[in-house]
């Protein structure tokens, strides 16, 4: 199956080879102007085995990826393969997701976009007392300091290294929560 950027599509199931020789699995949710939004499942295997039951639980919120760098001709960041496709796939539980990027007009404006590249408005923030309302990084997520319950993922596409780091971080959290070391 060809896996160029133009052929990677909504509903595609893919595998990602991790550094420990296991595979993680995900699915393409939408195409955006910078690549695609994908979900990574809370399922790992030593073999590339697709089971529709793995699509029931996400490891973390969907992320934008660099499709061309991961599935296209460049393929520089690991082994990513399309292993299946769900023709009737309709993304669920994604309407609340917002991704932000800087607006070109003013440094203090950011643009919020949804999973389908839909415009979700601007966030205007101000610099008060030095940095009270600046955007702050929390790992790969960002929040506006001084505003409650607003955490956004940067809309910039992730590469393979970032995805693998995030997978490892969440797996570590899960292991710690169940007492496995």
C-alpha positions in Angstrom: 0.0 0.0 0.0 1.4 3.4 -0.9 1.8 5.7 2.1 2.6 9.1 0.6 1.0 12.2 2.2 -1.8 12.3 -0.3 -2.7 8.7 0.3 -2.7 8.7 4.1 -6.4 9.2 4.9 -9.0 9.4 7.5 -9.8 5.9 8.9 -6.3 4.5 8.2 -4.9 2.3 11.0 -1.2 2.4 11.5 1.6 0.9 13.5 4.6 2.7 15.0 7.7 0.7 15.9 8.9 1.8 19.4 12.5 1.6 20.6 11.9 -1.5 22.7 10.8 -3.4 19.6 7.1 -3.2 20.5 4.5 -1.6 18.3 2.0 1.1 19.1 -1.1 1.6 17.0 -3.1 4.6 15.9 -5.8 5.9 13.5 -6.1 8.9 11.3 -8.9 11.2 12.5 -8.7 14.1 10.1 -6.6 15.8 7.5 -5.5 19.4 8.3 -3.5 21.9 6.4 -0.3 20.9 8.2 -0.7 17.1 8.0 -3.1 14.9 9.9 -4.6 14.6 13.4 -4.2 11.0 14.7 -5.1 9.1 17.9 -2.8 6.7 19.5 -4.3 3.7 21.3 -3.6 2.3 24.7 -2.4 -1.0 23.1 1.0 -2.4 22.5 2.2 -5.6 20.9 5.5 -7.3 19.8 3.8 -8.1 16.5 1.9 -6.0 14.0 -1.5 -7.4 14.9 -4.6 -5.3 14.3 -7.7 -6.0 16.5 -10.7 -3.7 16.3 -11.0 -3.8 20.1 -7.8 -1.7 20.4 -9.6 1.3 19.1 -11.7 1.7 22.2 -9.2 3.5 24.4 -6.8 6.4 23.5 -3.5 6.7 25.3 -3.7 10.5 25.2 -5.6 13.2 23.3 -5.3 13.2 19.4 -2.2 15.0 18.0 -1.2 16.6 14.8 1.6 14.7 13.0 4.1 15.4 10.2 2.5 13.0 7.7 5.1 13.6 5.0 8.0 12.9 7.4 6.4 9.8 8.9 4.6 8.1 6.0 5.8 10.0 2.9 9.0 9.6 0.8 11.2 11.2 3.5 10.4 8.6 6.2 13.2 9.7 8.5 11.7 9.1 11.9 11.2 5.4 12.5 9.0 2.8 11.1 5.4 3.9 10.6 3.2 1.7 8.4 -0.5 1.8 7.4 -1.8 -1.6 8.3 -5.5 -1.3 7.7 -8.4 1.1 7.0 -11.9 1.6 8.4 -14.1 2.8 5.5 -17.0 3.8 7.7 -14.9 5.5 10.4 -16.5 8.6 12.0 -14.3 10.4 14.6 -15.9 10.5 18.1 -15.2 12.5 21.2 -13.2 15.2 19.3 -15.5 18.3 19.3 -13.9 19.6 22.6 -10.3 19.5 21.2 -8.6 22.8 20.3 -5.2 23.3 18.9 -3.5 26.7 18.9 -1.0 28.5 16.7 0.2 32.1 16.6 -1.9 34.5 14.5 0.2 36.6 12.1 -1.5 39.9 13.0 -0.4 40.5 16.5 2.1 38.7 18.8 -0.5 38.5 21.6 -3.2 36.8 19.5 -3.4 33.1 19.0 -5.8 31.2 16.7 -7.7 28.2 17.9 -8.5 25.5 15.4 -10.5 22.3 15.8 -9.7 18.7 14.7 -11.2 19.4 11.2 -9.2 22.7 10.7 -12.4 24.5 11.8 -11.9 28.0 13.2 -12.6 28.1 16.9 -11.8 31.8 17.4 -8.9 33.7 18.7 -7.5 33.9 22.2 -6.3 37.3 23.2 -4.0 37.4 26.1 -2.2 40.3 27.7 1.1 40.7 29.5 0.3 41.9 32.9 2.9 42.4 35.6 5.6 40.9 33.4 4.2 37.5 32.5 0.9 36.9 34.3 -1.1 36.0 31.2 1.6 34.6 28.9 1.3 31.2 27.3 3.3 28.7 29.2 4.5 25.2 28.2 3.5 22.2 30.1 5.5 19.6 28.2 3.9 19.4 24.8 0.7 21.2 26.0 0.3 24.9 26.6 -1.9 26.9 28.8 -2.5 30.6 29.4 -1.3 31.4 32.9 -4.1 33.0 34.9 -6.9 31.3 33.0 -8.6 28.2 34.3 -9.2 24.9 32.4 -7.7 26.0 29.2 -4.9 23.7 28.0 -4.2 23.5 24.3 -1.9 21.4 22.1 0.4 23.3 19.8 -0.9 22.8 16.2 2.6 22.3 14.9 2.9 18.7 13.5 4.8 16.2 15.7 7.5 14.0 14.4 8.2 10.4 15.4 10.6 11.3 18.2 8.0 13.5 19.9 5.2 10.9 19.5 7.5 8.1 21.0 8.4 10.4 23.9 4.8 11.1 24.7 3.9 7.4 24.4 6.6 6.5 26.8 5.6 9.3 29.2 2.0 8.0 29.3 3.0 4.4 29.6 5.2 5.3 32.6 2.3 7.1 34.2 0.1 4.1 33.8 2.7 1.7 35.1 3.2 3.9 38.2 -0.5 4.2 38.8 -0.8 0.4 39.0 2.4 -0.1 40.9 4.4 -1.8 38.0 8.1 -0.8 37.7 
